[in-house]
Amino acid sequence: MLIWTRMGMICCILFAGAALPGEEAGFEAPFVALRLLAGSLVEECSICAESDTKKAFALIDKRFPPASELRSTPDCAFIKTAECGPAEFVSACYASRMPYEGPGGKKGALPLLVFRFHTVDGHLVGIAPGDYTAEAVASKMKALGPGRAFDASIEIIAFRYGDGAAFSYSPGENRLTVHCRVLAVEKRR
């Protein structure tokens, strides 16, 4: 929250779940963008679907800019699920695809939102070596089994070959992957 005064007036700007580069925020799923992506999958008009996808990507770029930080909160841990790869995790508050009903009753699902970290031994082309998760932290992450809640601080990192500055989207898998570096991790009791 940013507060300033000018000539006796108080103005207040809230950044709901967002963080400027270098600041931390708790996780909040970008539901407007996820709904646009889900709608694009059931949309019969290809031009409309492409427009919705572009709008979604712009929103996701704003929500997850490189160098921004996220962290778990007391209300919402991170977790690995059966759909997560060895270097992936999701928010426990949004751990599965939610149902979506579009115009005309067309049914689908919101994309699964996954965070993926990278290491020296396991990274995609387009991830800078300085953005790899430290080996000690990566070992802790990889030791966490599915269903085990944990707290973490992560930094969103750039992905040169993604659909946006820090993410990639697979419509076939209905999966949005945000690339990150895990800064710290701790199991929840």
Secondary structure, DSSP 8 states (H G I E B T S, - for coil): -EEEEETTEEEEE--TT---TT-EEE----HHHHHHHHHHHH-S-HHHHHHHHHHHHHHHHHHS-TT-EEE-BTTB-EE--TT--TTEEEEGGG-S--EEE-GGG-EEE--EEEEEE--SSS--TT--GGGS--HHHHHHHHH--TT--EEEEEEE---TTSSSSSEEEETTTTEEEEEEEEEEEEE--
